[in-house]
Amino acid sequence: MAGKAEKGFTLIEMMIVVAVIGVLAAISVPKFSELIDKSREGATKGSLSAIRSALHIYYAGNEGRFPTSDTDLGTLGCLTQSSKYLREIPAAKLPRTGVAESRTVKGVIADAIAQPDDAGGWFYYDDEADNGTWGGVVVNCTREDIRNAYLTSASVPGHTYTSWSTF
């Protein structure tokens, strides 16, 4: 039986392959996680745009009036009634902020201290006496977005908009 060559991989060759796979995994997993966060942020931006569009259609169909939260439907509940403007209030997904995903809409009568907090969901300015903010909706988060953009001041004195609200 002399001369018969054994076939297969040596232990060293197998260890090298495992090490290469480990290095590739260490590089790709964080990138994959970053892509998931970017997609969540993109979904939030798209949802914000959908809510704003629904609000403007509501405004046009209701003789120049935005919804108010003094109805039995709650804040922006009229947008989802009979799925006329939206089927449901979309979720605000806020990756890397520590703020939970939420569909909650916080309707606030605008004043000098009314600004988003970190409760998640959406922040709706519900003050028909304030033409500068009435009908405005932003993401209810004061933390940085994926691009690390932080707080920016709004054109309305006393109101702070975050990077989440400027798209």
DRENPA-3360 file (N, C-alpha, C; in nm, 2 decimals, always signed):
BEGIN
1 = MAGKAEKG = +0.08/-0.12/+0.00/+0.00/+0.00/+0.00/+0.09/+0.13/+0.00 ~ +0.21/+0.11/-0.02/+0.29/+0.22/-0.03/+0.26/+0.30/-0.15 ~ +0.27/+0.43/-0.14/+0.24/+0.52/-0.26/+0.10/+0.57/-0.26 ~ +0.01/+0.52/-0.18/-0.12/+0.57/-0.18/-0.13/+0.70/-0.10 ~ -0.16/+0.81/-0.16/-0.17/+0.94/-0.10/-0.30/+0.96/-0.02 ~ -0.29/+1.01/+0.10/-0.41/+1.04/+0.17/-0.47/+1.17/+0.13 ~ -0.60/+1.18/+0.12/-0.67/+1.30/+0.08/-0.74/+1.37/+0.19 ~ -0.75/+1.50/+0.19/-0.81/+1.57/+0.30/-0.73/+1.70/+0.34;
9 = FTLIEMMI = -0.79/+1.77/+0.43/-0.72/+1.89/+0.48/-0.65/+1.87/+0.61 ~ -0.55/+1.94/+0.63/-0.48/+1.93/+0.76/-0.54/+2.02/+0.86 ~ -0.51/+1.99/+0.99/-0.57/+2.08/+1.09/-0.53/+2.22/+1.08 ~ -0.41/+2.25/+1.03/-0.36/+2.39/+1.01/-0.44/+2.45/+0.90 ~ -0.47/+2.38/+0.79/-0.55/+2.44/+0.69/-0.69/+2.47/+0.73 ~ -0.75/+2.39/+0.81/-0.88/+2.41/+0.86/-0.88/+2.53/+0.95 ~ -0.78/+2.54/+1.04/-0.78/+2.66/+1.13/-0.76/+2.79/+1.06 ~ -0.69/+2.79/+0.95/-0.67/+2.91/+0.87/-0.80/+2.95/+0.80;
17 = VVAVIGVL = -0.88/+2.85/+0.75/-1.01/+2.88/+0.69/-1.11/+2.94/+0.80 ~ -1.11/+2.88/+0.92/-1.19/+2.92/+1.02/-1.16/+3.07/+1.06 ~ -1.03/+3.10/+1.07/-0.98/+3.23/+1.11/-1.02/+3.33/+1.00 ~ -1.01/+3.30/+0.87/-1.05/+3.39/+0.77/-1.20/+3.41/+0.77 ~ -1.28/+3.31/+0.79/-1.43/+3.33/+0.81/-1.46/+3.42/+0.93 ~ -1.39/+3.40/+1.04/-1.41/+3.48/+1.16/-1.38/+3.63/+1.13 ~ -1.27/+3.66/+1.06/-1.24/+3.79/+1.02/-1.34/+3.86/+0.93 ~ -1.39/+3.78/+0.83/-1.49/+3.83/+0.74/-1.62/+3.86/+0.82;
25 = AAISVPKF = -1.66/+3.77/+0.91/-1.78/+3.79/+0.99/-1.77/+3.91/+1.08 ~ -1.65/+3.93/+1.14/-1.63/+4.05/+1.23/-1.64/+4.18/+1.15 ~ -1.61/+4.18/+1.02/-1.62/+4.30/+0.94/-1.76/+4.32/+0.89 ~ -1.83/+4.21/+0.85/-1.96/+4.23/+0.79/-2.08/+4.24/+0.89 ~ -2.07/+4.19/+1.01/-2.18/+4.20/+1.10/-2.21/+4.34/+1.14 ~ -2.11/+4.42/+1.18/-2.14/+4.56/+1.22/-2.20/+4.64/+1.10 ~ -2.15/+4.61/+0.98/-2.20/+4.68/+0.86/-2.35/+4.64/+0.84 ~ -2.38/+4.52/+0.86/-2.52/+4.47/+0.84/-2.61/+4.54/+0.95;
33 = SELIDKSR = -2.56/+4.55/+1.07/-2.63/+4.62/+1.17/-2.66/+4.76/+1.14 ~ -2.56/+4.83/+1.08/-2.57/+4.97/+1.04/-2.67/+4.98/+0.93 ~ -2.68/+4.89/+0.84/-2.78/+4.89/+0.73/-2.92/+4.88/+0.79 ~ -2.94/+4.79/+0.89/-3.07/+4.78/+0.95/-3.11/+4.91/+1.01 ~ -3.02/+4.97/+1.09/-3.05/+5.10/+1.15/-3.08/+5.21/+1.05 ~ -3.01/+5.21/+0.94/-3.04/+5.31/+0.83/-3.18/+5.28/+0.77 ~ -3.21/+5.16/+0.76/-3.34/+5.13/+0.70/-3.46/+5.17/+0.80 ~ -3.43/+5.15/+0.92/-3.53/+5.19/+1.02/-3.55/+5.34/+1.02;
41 = EGATKGSL = -3.44/+5.41/+1.01/-3.44/+5.56/+1.01/-3.51/+5.61/+0.88 ~ -3.48/+5.54/+0.77/-3.55/+5.57/+0.64/-3.70/+5.55/+0.65 ~ -3.74/+5.44/+0.72/-3.88/+5.41/+0.73/-3.95/+5.52/+0.82 ~ -3.88/+5.57/+0.92/-3.93/+5.68/+1.00/-3.95/+5.81/+0.92 ~ -3.85/+5.84/+0.84/-3.86/+5.96/+0.75/-3.97/+5.94/+0.65 ~ -3.99/+5.83/+0.60/-4.10/+5.80/+0.51/-4.23/+5.81/+0.58 ~ -4.24/+5.76/+0.70/-4.37/+5.77/+0.77/-4.40/+5.91/+0.81 ~ -4.30/+5.99/+0.85/-4.32/+6.13/+0.88/-4.38/+6.20/+0.75;
49 = SAIRSALH = -4.32/+6.17/+0.64/-4.37/+6.23/+0.51/-4.51/+6.19/+0.49 ~ -4.55/+6.07/+0.51/-4.68/+6.02/+0.49/-4.78/+6.09/+0.58 ~ -4.74/+6.11/+0.71/-4.83/+6.18/+0.80/-4.85/+6.33/+0.76 ~ -4.74/+6.39/+0.72/-4.75/+6.53/+0.68/-4.84/+6.54/+0.55 ~ -4.82/+6.45/+0.46/-4.91/+6.45/+0.34/-5.05/+6.43/+0.37 ~ -5.08/+6.34/+0.46/-5.22/+6.32/+0.51/-5.28/+6.44/+0.58 ~ -5.19/+6.51/+0.66/-5.24/+6.63/+0.72/-5.27/+6.74/+0.62 ~ -5.19/+6.75/+0.52/-5.22/+6.86/+0.42/-5.34/+6.82/+0.33;
57 = IYYAGNEG = -5.36/+6.70/+0.31/-5.49/+6.66/+0.24/-5.61/+6.69/+0.33 ~ -5.60/+6.65/+0.46/-5.70/+6.68/+0.55/-5.73/+6.84/+0.55 ~ -5.62/+6.91/+0.56/-5.63/+7.06/+0.56/-5.71/+7.11/+0.44 ~ -5.67/+7.06/+0.32/-5.74/+7.10/+0.20/-5.88/+7.07/+0.20 ~ -5.92/+6.95/+0.25/-6.05/+6.91/+0.25/-6.14/+6.96/+0.36 ~ -6.08/+7.03/+0.46/-6.16/+7.08/+0.57/-6.15/+7.23/+0.59 ~ -6.15/+7.30/+0.47/-6.16/+7.44/+0.47/-6.05/+7.51/+0.55 ~ -5.92/+7.46/+0.53/-5.81/+7.53/+0.59/-5.80/+7.51/+0.74;
65 = RFPTSDTD = -5.84/+7.39/+0.79/-5.83/+7.36/+0.93/-5.75/+7.23/+0.95 ~ -5.65/+7.23/+1.04/-5.59/+7.11/+1.07/-5.67/+7.04/+1.18 ~ -5.65/+6.91/+1.20/-5.72/+6.84/+1.31/-5.68/+6.89/+1.45 ~ -5.77/+6.88/+1.54/-5.74/+6.92/+1.68/-5.76/+6.80/+1.77 ~ -5.70/+6.80/+1.88/-5.70/+6.68/+1.97/-5.82/+6.68/+2.06 ~ -5.91/+6.78/+2.05/-6.02/+6.78/+2.14/-6.14/+6.70/+2.09 ~ -6.11/+6.61/+2.00/-6.22/+6.52/+1.96/-6.21/+6.38/+2.03 ~ -6.32/+6.30/+2.02/-6.32/+6.17/+2.09/-6.22/+6.07/+2.02;
73 = LGTLGCLT = -6.17/+6.11/+1.90/-6.08/+6.02/+1.83/-5.93/+6.04/+1.87 ~ -5.91/+6.14/+1.95/-5.77/+6.17/+2.00/-5.69/+6.24/+1.90 ~ -5.57/+6.27/+1.93/-5.48/+6.34/+1.84/-5.45/+6.27/+1.71 ~ -5.49/+6.33/+1.60/-5.47/+6.28/+1.47/-5.55/+6.15/+1.44 ~ -5.64/+6.11/+1.53/-5.72/+5.99/+1.51/-5.82/+6.01/+1.39 ~ -5.85/+6.13/+1.35/-5.94/+6.16/+1.24/-5.87/+6.12/+1.11 ~ -5.74/+6.11/+1.11/-5.67/+6.07/+0.98/-5.69/+5.92/+0.95 ~ -5.71/+5.85/+1.06/-5.72/+5.70/+1.04/-5.87/+5.66/+1.04;
81 = QSSKYLRE = -5.96/+5.74/+1.07/-6.10/+5.71/+1.07/-6.15/+5.67/+0.93 ~ -6.20/+5.55/+0.92/-6.24/+5.49/+0.79/-6.13/+5.48/+0.69 ~ -6.01/+5.49/+0.73/-5.89/+5.48/+0.65/-5.89/+5.59/+0.54 ~ -5.95/+5.70/+0.57/-5.97/+5.80/+0.46/-5.83/+5.87/+0.42 ~ -5.75/+5.89/+0.52/-5.62/+5.96/+0.49/-5.50/+5.86/+0.52 ~ -5.51/+5.79/+0.62/-5.41/+5.69/+0.66/-5.48/+5.56/+0.71 ~ -5.42/+5.45/+0.68/-5.48/+5.32/+0.74/-5.46/+5.32/+0.89 ~ -5.34/+5.36/+0.93/-5.30/+5.36/+1.07/-5.19/+5.46/+1.09;
89 = IPAAKLPR = -5.17/+5.51/+1.21/-5.06/+5.60/+1.23/-4.93/+5.51/+1.23 ~ -4.84/+5.54/+1.14/-4.72/+5.46/+1.13/-4.63/+5.47/+1.26 ~ -4.55/+5.37/+1.28/-4.46/+5.37/+1.39/-4.34/+5.45/+1.36 ~ -4.29/+5.52/+1.46/-4.16/+5.60/+1.46/-4.06/+5.50/+1.51 ~ -3.97/+5.46/+1.42/-3.86/+5.37/+1.46/-3.73/+5.46/+1.48 ~ -3.68/+5.46/+1.59/-3.56/+5.55/+1.63/-3.44/+5.47/+1.67 ~ -3.37/+5.42/+1.57/-3.25/+5.34/+1.61/-3.14/+5.41/+1.68 ~ -3.07/+5.35/+1.77/-2.96/+5.40/+1.84/-2.99/+5.52/+1.93;
97 = TGVAESRT = -3.12/+5.54/+1.96/-3.15/+5.65/+2.05/-3.19/+5.61/+2.19 ~ -3.22/+5.48/+2.20/-3.28/+5.44/+2.33/-3.42/+5.47/+2.35 ~ -3.49/+5.52/+2.24/-3.63/+5.55/+2.24/-3.71/+5.44/+2.18 ~ -3.81/+5.39/+2.24/-3.89/+5.28/+2.19/-3.97/+5.32/+2.07 ~ -3.99/+5.22/+1.98/-4.07/+5.23/+1.86/-4.21/+5.26/+1.91 ~ -4.28/+5.36/+1.85/-4.41/+5.39/+1.90/-4.50/+5.46/+1.79 ~ -4.63/+5.44/+1.80/-4.72/+5.50/+1.71/-4.80/+5.61/+1.78 ~ -4.76/+5.64/+1.90/-4.83/+5.74/+1.98/-4.81/+5.88/+1.92;
105 = VKGVIADA = -4.92/+5.96/+1.93/-4.91/+6.10/+1.88/-4.93/+6.19/+2.00 ~ -4.84/+6.27/+2.04/-4.85/+6.36/+2.15/-4.89/+6.50/+2.09 ~ -5.02/+6.53/+2.11/-5.07/+6.66/+2.06/-5.05/+6.77/+2.17 ~ -4.98/+6.88/+2.13/-4.95/+6.98/+2.23/-4.99/+7.12/+2.18 ~ -5.05/+7.19/+2.27/-5.08/+7.33/+2.24/-4.95/+7.40/+2.25 ~ -4.91/+7.46/+2.14/-4.78/+7.52/+2.13/-4.77/+7.64/+2.22 ~ -4.66/+7.64/+2.29/-4.62/+7.76/+2.37/-4.47/+7.76/+2.38 ~ -4.42/+7.84/+2.46/-4.27/+7.86/+2.47/-4.20/+7.74/+2.51;
113 = IAQPDDAG = -4.26/+7.65/+2.58/-4.19/+7.53/+2.63/-4.23/+7.40/+2.56 ~ -4.32/+7.41/+2.46/-4.37/+7.29/+2.39/-4.26/+7.25/+2.29 ~ -4.20/+7.14/+2.32/-4.10/+7.08/+2.22/-4.10/+6.93/+2.24 ~ -4.04/+6.86/+2.14/-4.03/+6.72/+2.15/-3.95/+6.68/+2.28 ~ -4.00/+6.56/+2.33/-3.92/+6.50/+2.44/-3.88/+6.37/+2.39 ~ -3.84/+6.28/+2.47/-3.79/+6.15/+2.43/-3.89/+6.04/+2.45 ~ -4.02/+6.07/+2.44/-4.12/+5.97/+2.47/-4.14/+5.88/+2.34 ~ -4.09/+5.91/+2.23/-4.11/+5.83/+2.11/-4.24/+5.87/+2.04;
121 = GWFYYDDE = -4.26/+5.81/+1.93/-4.38/+5.84/+1.85/-4.37/+5.97/+1.78 ~ -4.48/+6.04/+1.77/-4.49/+6.17/+1.70/-4.53/+6.28/+1.79 ~ -4.49/+6.40/+1.75/-4.52/+6.53/+1.82/-4.59/+6.62/+1.73 ~ -4.72/+6.65/+1.76/-4.81/+6.73/+1.68/-4.84/+6.86/+1.75 ~ -4.82/+6.97/+1.67/-4.85/+7.10/+1.72/-5.00/+7.13/+1.70 ~ -5.07/+7.14/+1.81/-5.22/+7.14/+1.80/-5.27/+7.27/+1.86 ~ -5.23/+7.38/+1.80/-5.27/+7.51/+1.85/-5.31/+7.60/+1.73 ~ -5.44/+7.61/+1.70/-5.49/+7.68/+1.59/-5.46/+7.83/+1.60;
129 = ADNGTWGG = -5.44/+7.88/+1.72/-5.41/+8.02/+1.74/-5.26/+8.06/+1.70 ~ -5.18/+7.96/+1.68/-5.04/+7.98/+1.64/-5.02/+7.93/+1.50 ~ -5.04/+8.02/+1.41/-5.03/+7.99/+1.26/-4.89/+7.94/+1.22 ~ -4.79/+7.97/+1.30/-4.65/+7.93/+1.27/-4.62/+7.79/+1.29 ~ -4.69/+7.72/+1.39/-4.67/+7.58/+1.42/-4.79/+7.49/+1.40 ~ -4.91/+7.55/+1.40/-5.03/+7.46/+1.39/-5.02/+7.37/+1.27 ~ -5.05/+7.24/+1.30/-5.05/+7.14/+1.20/-4.91/+7.08/+1.17 ~ -4.81/+7.13/+1.24/-4.68/+7.07/+1.23/-4.66/+6.94/+1.30;
137 = VVVNCTRE = -4.59/+6.85/+1.24/-4.57/+6.72/+1.31/-4.42/+6.68/+1.29 ~ -4.36/+6.64/+1.40/-4.22/+6.60/+1.40/-4.21/+6.47/+1.48 ~ -4.09/+6.41/+1.47/-4.06/+6.29/+1.55/-4.04/+6.33/+1.69 ~ -4.10/+6.26/+1.78/-4.09/+6.30/+1.93/-3.96/+6.24/+1.99 ~ -3.85/+6.30/+1.95/-3.72/+6.25/+2.00/-3.62/+6.37/+1.99 ~ -3.54/+6.38/+2.09/-3.44/+6.49/+2.09/-3.30/+6.44/+2.07 ~ -3.28/+6.31/+2.05/-3.15/+6.25/+2.04/-3.10/+6.26/+1.89 ~ -2.97/+6.23/+1.87/-2.91/+6.23/+1.74/-2.97/+6.12/+1.65;
145 = DIRNAYLT = -2.96/+6.15/+1.52/-3.00/+6.05/+1.42/-2.87/+5.97/+1.38 ~ -2.89/+5.89/+1.28/-2.77/+5.80/+1.24/-2.65/+5.89/+1.20 ~ -2.68/+6.00/+1.13/-2.57/+6.08/+1.08/-2.51/+6.17/+1.19 ~ -2.55/+6.15/+1.32/-2.51/+6.22/+1.43/-2.54/+6.37/+1.43 ~ -2.65/+6.40/+1.35/-2.70/+6.54/+1.35/-2.77/+6.56/+1.48 ~ -2.75/+6.67/+1.54/-2.81/+6.70/+1.67/-2.91/+6.81/+1.66 ~ -2.94/+6.87/+1.77/-3.05/+6.97/+1.78/-3.02/+7.09/+1.69 ~ -3.12/+7.14/+1.63/-3.11/+7.27/+1.55/-3.22/+7.35/+1.60;
153 = SASVPGHT = -3.21/+7.48/+1.60/-3.31/+7.57/+1.65/-3.41/+7.60/+1.53 ~ -3.53/+7.61/+1.57/-3.64/+7.64/+1.47/-3.65/+7.79/+1.45 ~ -3.73/+7.82/+1.35/-3.76/+7.96/+1.32/-3.86/+8.02/+1.42 ~ -3.93/+7.93/+1.49/-4.02/+7.98/+1.59/-3.95/+7.99/+1.72 ~ -3.95/+8.11/+1.78/-3.88/+8.13/+1.91/-3.94/+8.03/+2.01 ~ -3.85/+7.97/+2.09/-3.89/+7.89/+2.20/-3.91/+7.74/+2.16 ~ -3.91/+7.71/+2.03/-3.93/+7.58/+1.98/-3.80/+7.52/+1.93 ~ -3.77/+7.39/+1.97/-3.65/+7.32/+1.93/-3.70/+7.21/+1.84;
161 = YTSWSTF = -3.63/+7.20/+1.72/-3.66/+7.09/+1.63/-3.53/+7.01/+1.63 ~ -3.54/+6.88/+1.62/-3.43/+6.79/+1.62/-3.40/+6.76/+1.48 ~ -3.28/+6.69/+1.46/-3.25/+6.64/+1.33/-3.35/+6.55/+1.27 ~ -3.43/+6.48/+1.36/-3.54/+6.39/+1.31/-3.65/+6.47/+1.25 ~ -3.66/+6.59/+1.28/-3.78/+6.67/+1.24/-3.75/+6.76/+1.12 ~ -3.63/+6.76/+1.07/-3.60/+6.86/+0.97/-3.61/+6.80/+0.83 ~ -3.66/+6.67/+0.81/-3.68/+6.62/+0.68/-3.83/+6.62/+0.65;
% end
